[in-house]
Amino acid sequence: MKAGRLGAAALAAALGAAAAGAWLAADLHAFLDRPLRLPPEGIVHEVAPGTSLAALAHALAARGVLDRPRYLVWYARWRGIARRIRAGEYHLPAGTTPRGLLEMLVAGRVRLHRLTVVEGWTFRELRAALRAHPAIVQTLGDADGAAVMAEIGHPGEHPEGRFLPDTYRFPKGTTDVAFLRRAYEAMEAFLARAWAGRAPGLPLASPYEALVLASIVEKETSVPEERPLVAGVFVRRLARGMRLQADPTVIYGLGEAFDGNLRRRDLRRDTPYNTYTRAGLPPTPICLPGRASIEAVLHPAPGDALYFVAKGDGTHHFSATLAEHERAVRRYQLRRGAGGRR
């Protein structure tokens, strides 16, 4: 009888343990697939380098997001992934489950920030945007352009025009150097491809000359369909040895002395960038040209126009002869006393 009672007790204990184990397993699986307690917009949570999964689980529990943090740790250890979580800033959207959270952490699907580098920005404006972005780590301080180019691995190059306008996505903690290096490489790659497919017979000796001319086109018009037309005027003027006479180059050469009003005396003030006083292209780009302006320079519109003048509505009037151009200037510009003549 005694042996029978012991056997029954052991069986009952075993059945109880089995039932408890089954309940625990079922509870764990329910936990893994039950959404975290997140607001409709989700939350952002940053995982510092060296943070353990246990510390992360308890931090989320303290925020009221995760219940039973030990379950998360137990499951991750059983899977062998507890030590594989990656540091970074994570956005946890509504509907995220503990299972999905672990997948996100192990894959390192960190939150990406964005910065749009605008077509026509100068290098100075790009630097200002980088300094103002809260997710970018500042390492360059007040380094000048030469020091910046050396830092990104291209010493001796002028920085203007070297960075491709685009919208860039990146994780928090990206350095200003890493961002600039990426934008530089993007411009190099695009310019190389575009140059390889250029139209024949262009009066441009190198991709860099194309970049310089594209920066002028970028500043001359924001109307997409006009870019090839403006590029065509400048290409024909270069081919004929005519001066470009582009106001934006004069403005760039004036630097901080430019007060927003371009005067006739400014057009006569000689600087390396004054294309009224000097023939050919200026020594460097005058802004960051976009893809469309680069393509326009390498595939300019055919025609015979050698001049253009701003009409006051954002577009331009194109002329083949000086006489026609002067009539257009009288019609569109002299009445308003504005610039924008070519």
Backbone hydrogen bonds in HBPLUS format (Angstrom, degrees):
<---DONOR---> <-ACCEPTOR-->    atom                        ^
c    i                          cat <-CA-CA->   ^        H-A-AA   ^      H-
h    n   atom  resd res      DA  || num        DHA   H-A  angle D-A-AA Bond
n    s   type  num  typ     dist DA aas  dist angle  dist       angle   num
A0005-ARG N   A0001-MET O   2.79 MM   4  6.13 154.0  1.86 151.0 157.6     1
A0006-LEU N   A0002-LYS O   3.00 MM   4  6.33 156.4  2.05 150.1 156.3     2
A0007-GLY N   A0003-ALA O   2.96 MM   4  6.16 156.4  2.01 145.2 151.9     3
A0008-ALA N   A0004-GLY O   2.94 MM   4  6.15 154.3  2.00 145.9 153.0     4
A0009-ALA N   A0005-ARG O   2.91 MM   4  6.15 153.0  1.98 144.2 151.8     5
A0010-ALA N   A0006-LEU O   2.87 MM   4  6.13 158.5  1.92 149.2 154.9     6
A0011-LEU N   A0007-GLY O   2.92 MM   4  6.11 157.5  1.97 145.4 151.7     7
A0012-ALA N   A0008-ALA O   2.81 MM   4  6.05 156.6  1.86 145.5 152.5     8
A0013-ALA N   A0009-ALA O   2.82 MM   4  6.08 154.8  1.88 147.1 154.2     9
A0014-ALA N   A0010-ALA O   2.82 MM   4  6.05 157.2  1.88 147.1 153.8    10
A0015-LEU N   A0011-LEU O   2.78 MM   4  6.03 161.8  1.81 151.8 156.9    11
A0016-GLY N   A0012-ALA O   2.78 MM   4  5.96 151.4  1.86 142.4 151.3    12
A0017-ALA N   A0013-ALA O   2.79 MM   4  6.03 158.1  1.83 149.2 155.0    13
A0018-ALA N   A0014-ALA O   2.82 MM   4  6.03 156.8  1.87 147.3 154.3    14
A0019-ALA N   A0015-LEU O   2.80 MM   4  6.00 156.0  1.86 144.4 151.4    15
A0020-ALA N   A0016-GLY O   2.78 MM   4  6.02 157.2  1.84 147.0 153.9    16
A0021-GLY N   A0017-ALA O   2.73 MM   4  5.93 157.9  1.77 147.5 154.2    17
A0022-ALA N   A0018-ALA O   2.80 MM   4  6.01 157.0  1.85 147.2 153.7    18
A0023-TRP N   A0019-ALA O   2.82 MM   4  6.05 157.4  1.87 146.6 153.3    19
A0024-LEU N   A0020-ALA O   2.78 MM   4  6.01 159.1  1.83 149.7 155.8    20
A0025-ALA N   A0021-GLY O   2.84 MM   4  6.03 158.9  1.89 147.9 153.8    21
A0026-ALA N   A0022-ALA O   2.90 MM   4  6.09 160.5  1.94 146.8 152.5    22
A0027-ASP N   A0023-TRP O   2.77 MM   4  5.98 154.7  1.84 147.7 155.6    23
A0028-LEU N   A0024-LEU O   2.79 MM   4  5.96 153.8  1.85 147.1 154.4    24
A0029-HIS N   A0025-ALA O   2.99 MM   4  6.23 164.5  2.01 150.3 153.8    25
A0030-ALA N   A0026-ALA O   2.93 MM   4  6.12 152.8  2.01 143.2 151.4    26
A0031-PHE N   A0027-ASP O   2.85 MM   4  6.04 152.8  1.92 143.4 151.2    27
A0032-LEU N   A0028-LEU O   2.91 MM   4  6.18 156.9  1.96 151.1 156.9    28
A0033-ASP N   A0029-HIS O   3.29 MM   4  6.45 143.4  2.43 141.3 148.6    29
A0034-ARG N   A0031-PHE O   3.27 MM   3  5.20 164.0  2.30 103.1 108.0    30
A0099-ARG N   A0032-LEU O   3.11 MM  67  5.05 161.3  2.15 141.0 136.2    31
A0036-LEU N   A0096-THR O   2.79 MM  60  5.96 169.4  1.80 168.0 164.4    32
A0038-LEU N   A0036-LEU O   2.99 MM   2  5.66 119.7  2.36 110.8  94.2    33
A0037-ARG N   A0065-VAL O   3.02 MM  28  4.68 163.3  2.04 144.6 141.6    34
A0042-GLY N   A0039-PRO O   2.81 MM   3  5.11 160.3  1.85 116.7 123.3    35
A0043-ILE N   A0092-LEU O   3.03 MM  49  5.34 149.4  2.13 135.0 142.2    36
A0092-LEU N   A0043-ILE O   2.76 MM  49  5.34 162.1  1.79 163.8 169.0    37
A0045-HIS N   A0090-TYR O   2.80 MM  45  5.32 159.4  1.84 154.9 161.4    38
A0090-TYR N   A0045-HIS O   2.85 MM  45  5.32 173.7  1.85 146.7 148.4    39
A0047-VAL N   A0088-GLY O   2.70 MM  41  5.16 174.7  1.71 158.6 157.7    40
A0088-GLY N   A0047-VAL O   2.90 MM  41  5.16 157.3  1.95 135.6 142.4    41
A0051-THR N   A0048-ALA O   3.10 MM   3  5.65 153.7  2.17 142.9 141.8    42
A0056-LEU N   A0052-SER O   2.97 MM   4  6.25 158.1  2.02 148.8 155.2    43
A0057-ALA N   A0053-LEU O   2.78 MM   4  5.98 164.0  1.81 154.8 158.9    44
A0058-HIS N   A0054-ALA O   3.03 MM   4  6.22 162.4  2.06 149.1 153.4    45
A0059-ALA N   A0055-ALA O   2.94 MM   4  6.10 144.5  2.07 141.2 151.4    46
A0060-LEU N   A0056-LEU O   2.95 MM   4  6.25 155.8  2.01 153.7 159.4    47
A0061-ALA N   A0057-ALA O   2.93 MM   4  6.18 147.7  2.03 141.7 151.6    48
A0062-ALA N   A0058-HIS O   2.89 MM   4  6.07 148.4  1.99 139.2 147.4    49
A0063-ARG N   A0059-ALA O   3.13 MM   4  6.42 132.2  2.37 134.8 146.8    50
A0063-ARG N   A0060-LEU O   3.18 MM   3  5.03 130.2  2.45  90.1 103.3    51
A0065-VAL N   A0060-LEU O   2.98 MM   5  5.41 154.8  2.05 166.4 158.2    52
A0064-GLY N   A0061-ALA O   2.95 MM   3  5.05 155.6  2.01 103.9 111.3    53
A0071-TYR N   A0068-ARG O   2.97 MM   3  5.59 137.0  2.16 115.6 125.9    54
A0073-VAL N   A0069-PRO O   3.24 MM   4  6.64 158.7  2.29 149.6 154.7    55
A0074-TRP N   A0070-ARG O   2.78 MM   4  6.00 170.9  1.79 161.4 163.6    56
A0075-TYR N   A0071-TYR O   2.90 MM   4  6.03 170.9  1.91 154.5 157.2    57
A0076-ALA N   A0072-LEU O   3.03 MM   4  6.15 162.4  2.07 145.6 150.8    58
A0077-ARG N   A0073-VAL O   2.91 MM   4  6.09 158.0  1.95 152.7 158.7    59
A0078-TRP N   A0074-TRP O   2.89 MM   4  6.12 158.4  1.93 150.3 156.7    60
A0079-ARG N   A0075-TYR O   2.92 MM   4  6.19 147.9  2.02 146.7 155.7    61
A0080-GLY N   A0076-ALA O   2.91 MM   4  6.02 117.8  2.30 133.9 150.2    62
A0081-ILE N   A0076-ALA O   2.92 MM   5  5.26 158.8  1.96 154.0 153.1    63
A0080-GLY N   A0077-ARG O   3.03 MM   3  4.85 139.4  2.20  93.4 105.7    64
A0084-ARG N   A0081-ILE O   3.01 MM   3  5.09 164.6  2.03 113.7 116.1    65
A0086-ARG N   A0105-LEU O   3.06 MM  19  5.74 153.1  2.14 132.9 137.1    66
A0111-ARG N   A0089-GLU O   2.54 MM  22  5.59 170.9  1.55 157.4 161.0    67
A0096-THR N   A0093-PRO O   3.14 MM   3  5.92 150.4  2.23 144.6 145.1    68
A0101-LEU N   A0097-THR O   2.74 MM   4  6.00 150.3  1.82 153.4 163.3    69
A0102-LEU N   A0098-PRO O   3.02 MM   4  6.27 160.9  2.06 148.6 151.6    70
A0103-GLU N   A0099-ARG O   3.13 MM   4  6.44 159.2  2.17 145.9 151.6    71
A0104-MET N   A0100-GLY O   2.92 MM   4  6.12 155.6  1.98 147.7 154.4    72
A0105-LEU N   A0101-LEU O   2.92 MM   4  6.20 159.3  1.97 153.6 158.9    73
A0106-VAL N   A0102-LEU O   2.92 MM   4  6.07 164.4  1.95 156.0 159.5    74
A0107-ALA N   A0103-GLU O   2.98 MM   4  6.02 157.2  2.04 144.2 150.8    75
A0108-GLY N   A0104-MET O   2.95 MM   4  5.94 122.9  2.29 135.0 149.3    76
A0109-ARG N   A0104-MET O   3.11 MM   5  5.35 159.2  2.16 149.8 153.5    77
A0110-VAL N   A0108-GLY O   2.77 MM   2  5.47 132.2  2.00 109.7  94.3    78
A0113-HIS N   A0170-PHE O   2.67 MM  57  5.30 165.1  1.69 157.7 153.2    79
A0170-PHE N   A0113-HIS O   2.89 MM  57  5.30 149.6  1.99 136.4 145.5    80
A0115-LEU N   A0168-TYR O   2.93 MM  53  5.41 145.3  2.05 147.5 158.2    81
A0168-TYR N   A0115-LEU O   2.95 MM  53  5.41 171.6  1.95 147.2 144.7    82
A0117-VAL N   A0166-ASP O   2.77 MM  49  5.27 165.1  1.79 162.2 157.8    83
A0121-TRP N   A0118-VAL O   3.07 MM   3  5.67 162.1  2.10 136.9 137.2    84
A0120-GLY N   A0288-LEU O   2.92 MM 168  5.14 173.0  1.92 153.2 151.6    85
A0288-LEU N   A0121-TRP O   2.73 MM 167  5.53 146.2  1.85 159.7 170.3    86
A0125-GLU N   A0122-THR O   3.07 MM   3  5.18 117.6  2.47  97.4 111.9    87
A0126-LEU N   A0122-THR O   3.03 MM   4  6.41 152.1  2.11 149.7 157.9    88
A0127-ARG N   A0123-PHE O   2.96 MM   4  6.25 160.7  2.00 152.0 156.3    89
A0128-ALA N   A0124-ARG O   3.04 MM   4  6.31 153.9  2.11 145.1 152.3    90
A0129-ALA N   A0125-GLU O   3.02 MM   4  6.26 154.2  2.08 145.4 151.8    91
A0130-LEU N   A0126-LEU O   3.00 MM   4  6.30 154.7  2.06 151.4 158.3    92
A0131-ARG N   A0127-ARG O   2.97 MM   4  6.23 159.6  2.01 150.3 155.6    93
A0132-ALA N   A0128-ALA O   3.06 MM   4  6.25 143.7  2.20 142.3 151.8    94
A0133-HIS N   A0130-LEU O   3.27 MM   3  5.37 151.4  2.35 101.3 109.4    95
A0136-ILE N   A0133-HIS O   3.34 MM   3  5.70 163.2  2.37 111.8 116.7    96
A0173-GLY N   A0135-ALA O   2.92 MM  38  5.91 164.6  1.95 154.7 159.3    97
A0137-VAL N   A0174-THR O   2.82 MM  37  5.92 157.3  1.87 139.3 146.4    98
A0176-ASP N   A0137-VAL O   3.02 MM  39  6.14 141.2  2.17 171.3 161.7    99
A0143-ALA N   A0140-LEU O   2.99 MM   3  5.57 160.9  2.03 137.6 143.6   100
A0148-VAL N   A0144-ASP O   2.95 MM   4  6.23 154.6  2.01 154.9 163.1   101
A0149-MET N   A0145-GLY O   3.00 MM   4  6.23 163.7  2.02 152.1 155.5   102
A0150-ALA N   A0146-ALA O   3.08 MM   4  6.30 152.9  2.15 144.0 151.5   103
A0151-GLU N   A0147-ALA O   2.94 MM   4  6.11 150.6  2.03 142.9 151.2   104
A0152-ILE N   A0148-VAL O   3.05 MM   4  6.39 145.2  2.17 150.5 159.1   105
A0154-HIS N   A0149-MET O   2.73 MM   5  5.10 158.9  1.77 162.7 155.2   106
A0153-GLY N   A0150-ALA O   3.13 MM   3  5.11 157.0  2.19 101.7 108.0   107
A0162-ARG N   A0159-PRO O   3.20 MM   3  5.62 169.0  2.21 136.0 136.3   108
A0164-LEU N   A0183-ALA O   3.19 MM  19  5.44 169.9  2.20 127.7 125.0   109
A0174-THR N   A0171-PRO O   3.25 MM   3  6.07 145.2  2.38 142.3 142.3   110
A0179-PHE N   A0175-THR O   2.99 MM   4  6.30 159.6  2.04 152.6 158.2   111
A0180-LEU N   A0176-ASP O   2.98 MM   4  6.15 168.9  2.00 148.8 151.8   112
A0181-ARG N   A0177-VAL O   2.88 MM   4  6.03 158.1  1.92 150.9 157.6   113
A0182-ARG N   A0178-ALA O   3.05 MM   4  6.20 156.2  2.11 143.2 149.2   114
A0183-ALA N   A0179-PHE O   2.98 MM   4  6.30 162.1  2.02 154.8 159.4   115
A0184-TYR N   A0180-LEU O   2.84 MM   4  5.95 152.8  1.91 149.1 156.7   116
A0185-GLU N   A0181-ARG O   2.98 MM   4  6.15 165.9  2.00 148.7 152.2   117
A0186-ALA N   A0182-ARG O   2.97 MM   4  6.18 148.4  2.07 144.1 153.2   118
A0187-MET N   A0183-ALA O   3.11 MM   4  6.31 154.0  2.18 141.1 146.8   119
A0188-GLU N   A0184-TYR O   2.93 MM   4  6.24 164.0  1.95 156.0 160.6   120
A0189-ALA N   A0185-GLU O   2.97 MM   4  6.10 162.5  2.00 146.5 150.8   121
A0190-PHE N   A0186-ALA O   3.02 MM   4  6.17 165.8  2.04 148.0 152.1   122
A0191-LEU N   A0187-MET O   2.83 MM   4  5.86 169.2  1.84 155.9 159.7   123
A0192-ALA N   A0188-GLU O   3.01 MM   4  6.06 155.0  2.07 143.7 150.3   124
A0193-ARG N   A0189-ALA O   3.17 MM   4  6.39 161.8  2.20 146.9 151.2   125
A0194-ALA N   A0190-PHE O   2.89 MM   4  6.11 166.7  1.91 157.0 161.1   126
A0195-TRP N   A0191-LEU O   2.86 MM   4  5.90 161.2  1.89 147.4 152.9   127
A0196-ALA N   A0192-ALA O   3.07 MM   4  6.20 154.0  2.14 142.9 149.5   128
A0197-GLY N   A0194-ALA O   3.13 MM   3  5.31 134.8  2.34  99.3 111.3   129
A0198-ARG N   A0195-TRP O   3.20 MM   3  5.09 165.0  2.23 111.4 110.5   130
A0199-ALA N   A0298-LEU O   2.93 MM  99  5.96 170.0  1.94 165.3 167.4   131
A0210-ALA N   A0206-SER O   3.21 MM   4  6.60 152.9  2.28 146.3 153.9   132
A0211-LEU N   A0207-PRO O   2.91 MM   4  6.24 147.9  2.01 145.9 155.2   133
A0212-VAL N   A0208-TYR O   2.92 MM   4  6.26 153.5  1.99 149.4 156.1   134
A0213-LEU N   A0209-GLU O   3.01 MM   4  6.27 168.8  2.03 152.3 154.3   135
A0214-ALA N   A0210-ALA O   2.85 MM   4  5.97 154.9  1.91 146.3 154.2   136
A0215-SER N   A0211-LEU O   3.05 MM   4  6.24 144.6  2.18 142.7 150.8   137
A0216-ILE N   A0213-LEU O   3.09 MM   3  5.21 126.3  2.39  97.9 111.6   138
A0217-VAL N   A0213-LEU O   3.06 MM   4  6.44 161.2  2.10 153.2 158.0   139
A0218-GLU N   A0214-ALA O   2.85 MM   4  6.05 156.1  1.91 147.0 154.0   140
A0219-LYS N   A0215-SER O   3.25 MM   4  6.44 147.3  2.36 135.4 142.1   141
A0220-GLU N   A0216-ILE O   2.98 MM   4  6.17 133.8  2.20 143.9 157.4   142
A0220-GLU N   A0217-VAL O   3.11 MM   3  5.03 130.3  2.36  94.4 108.2   143
A0221-THR N   A0217-VAL O   3.31 MM   4  6.50 152.6  2.39 159.0 160.0   144
A0226-GLU N   A0223-VAL O   2.96 MM   3  5.45 147.8  2.07 116.4 126.4   145
A0227-ARG N   A0224-PRO O   3.27 MM   3  5.67 151.5  2.36 108.7 116.0   146
A0229-LEU N   A0226-GLU O   2.97 MM   3  5.08 118.6  2.36 101.3 117.8   147
A0230-VAL N   A0226-GLU O   2.85 MM   4  6.11 164.7  1.88 169.2 173.2   148
A0231-ALA N   A0227-ARG O   2.88 MM   4  6.02 164.9  1.90 155.3 160.2   149
A0232-GLY N   A0228-PRO O   2.88 MM   4  5.96 146.5  1.99 134.5 143.6   150
A0301-ALA N   A0228-PRO O   3.01 MM  73  4.91 171.5  2.02 113.9 115.8   151
A0233-VAL N   A0229-LEU O   3.11 MM   4  6.47 151.5  2.19 146.4 152.6   152
A0234-PHE N   A0230-VAL O   3.15 MM   4  6.50 166.9  2.16 155.7 157.6   153
A0235-VAL N   A0231-ALA O   2.87 MM   4  6.04 160.1  1.91 154.8 160.8   154
A0236-ARG N   A0232-GLY O   3.02 MM   4  6.12 162.8  2.05 147.6 152.0   155
A0237-ARG N   A0233-VAL O   2.98 MM   4  6.21 154.9  2.04 148.9 156.4   156
A0238-LEU N   A0234-PHE O   2.90 MM   4  6.11 160.9  1.94 149.7 154.6   157
A0239-ALA N   A0235-VAL O   2.96 MM   4  6.15 160.7  2.00 147.8 153.4   158
A0240-ARG N   A0236-ARG O   3.05 MM   4  6.21 139.5  2.22 141.1 151.0   159
A0242-MET N   A0237-ARG O   2.79 MM   5  4.78 145.3  1.91 153.0 149.9   160
A0241-GLY N   A0238-LEU O   3.12 MM   3  5.10 156.9  2.18 102.1 109.3   161
A0245-GLN N   A0275-THR O   3.06 MM  30  4.83 153.7  2.13 119.7 116.1   162
A0249-THR N   A0246-ALA O   3.11 MM   3  5.73 138.0  2.30 115.2 125.3   163
A0250-VAL N   A0247-ASP O   2.94 MM   3  5.19 120.3  2.31 105.4 120.7   164
A0251-ILE N   A0247-ASP O   3.01 MM   4  6.35 161.7  2.04 160.0 165.4   165
A0252-TYR N   A0248-PRO O   2.99 MM   4  6.14 156.5  2.04 141.5 147.6   166
A0253-GLY N   A0249-THR O   3.02 MM   4  6.21 153.7  2.09 142.1 149.0   167
A0254-LEU N   A0250-VAL O   3.00 MM   4  6.31 136.6  2.20 145.0 157.0   168
A0254-LEU N   A0251-ILE O   3.18 MM   3  5.14 129.5  2.45  93.5 106.7   169
A0255-GLY N   A0252-TYR O   3.20 MM   3  5.36 136.1  2.40  98.6 110.0   170
A0257-ALA N   A0254-LEU O   3.14 MM   3  5.41 150.7  2.23 133.1 129.9   171
A0258-PHE N   A0255-GLY O   3.18 MM   3  5.94 168.2  2.20 119.7 123.2   172
A0266-ASP N   A0263-ARG O   2.93 MM   3  5.19 132.1  2.17 101.7 115.3   173
A0267-LEU N   A0263-ARG O   3.30 MM   4  6.80 143.6  2.44 144.2 153.8   174
A0267-LEU N   A0264-ARG O   3.05 MM   3  5.15 122.5  2.39  96.5 110.8   175
A0268-ARG N   A0265-ARG O   3.22 MM   3  5.11 134.9  2.44  90.6 102.7   176
A0269-ARG N   A0266-ASP O   3.17 MM   3  5.01 146.1  2.29  94.9 104.9   177
A0274-ASN N   A0271-THR O   3.08 MM   3  5.25 170.3  2.09 114.3 117.4   178
A0278-ARG N   A0274-ASN O   3.00 MM   4  6.08 134.6  2.22 142.9 156.5   179
A0294-ILE N   A0290-GLY O   3.19 MM   4  6.48 158.2  2.24 153.1 159.4   180
A0295-GLU N   A0291-ARG O   2.89 MM   4  6.14 165.7  1.91 157.4 161.4   181
A0296-ALA N   A0292-ALA O   2.90 MM   4  6.04 148.4  2.00 139.8 149.0   182
A0297-VAL N   A0293-SER O   3.09 MM   4  6.29 154.3  2.15 144.1 149.2   183
A0298-LEU N   A0294-ILE O   3.11 MM   4  6.36 150.9  2.20 146.5 154.6   184
A0299-HIS N   A0295-GLU O   2.82 MM   4  5.89 119.7  2.19 140.3 155.7   185
A0306-LEU N   A0319-SER O   2.85 MM  13  6.22 148.2  1.95 148.6 152.0   186
A0307-TYR N   A0319-SER O   3.11 MM  12  5.14 148.0  2.22 155.7 154.8   187
A0319-SER N   A0307-TYR O   2.96 MM  12  5.14 163.3  1.99 132.7 136.4   188
A0309-VAL N   A0317-HIS O   2.92 MM   8  5.31 144.5  2.05 139.6 151.0   189
A0317-HIS N   A0309-VAL O   2.81 MM   8  5.31 159.5  1.86 153.1 157.6   190
A0310-ALA N   A0340-GLY O   3.23 MM  30  5.37 149.0  2.33 131.5 140.7   191
A0311-LYS N   A0315-THR O   2.96 MM   4  5.82 173.1  1.97 150.5 149.2   192
A0325-HIS N   A0321-THR O   2.98 MM   4  6.19 155.5  2.04 144.7 152.4   193
A0326-GLU N   A0322-LEU O   2.84 MM   4  6.07 157.6  1.89 151.6 156.6   194
A0327-ARG N   A0323-ALA O   3.11 MM   4  6.40 151.7  2.20 144.9 152.1   195
A0328-ALA N   A0324-GLU O   3.01 MM   4  6.31 153.1  2.09 145.2 152.7   196
A0329-VAL N   A0325-HIS O   2.83 MM   4  6.16 148.6  1.93 149.4 159.0   197
A0330-ARG N   A0326-GLU O   3.01 MM   4  6.25 160.1  2.05 145.2 149.8   198
A0331-ARG N   A0327-ARG O   2.99 MM   4  6.21 149.7  2.08 142.4 151.2   199
A0332-TYR N   A0328-ALA O   2.84 MM   4  5.94 166.9  1.85 153.8 156.7   200
A0333-GLN N   A0329-VAL O   2.76 MM   4  5.04 151.8  1.84 137.0 145.4   201
A0334-LEU N   A0329-VAL O   2.99 MM   5  6.23 160.9  2.03 147.5 153.3   202
A0336-ARG N   A0333-GLN O   2.85 MM   3  5.38 136.6  2.04 112.6 124.9   203
A0337-GLY N   A0333-GLN O   2.80 MM   4  5.83 122.3  2.13 146.2 162.3   204
A0338-ALA N   A0333-GLN O   3.32 MM   5  5.28 153.4  2.39 133.4 133.4   205
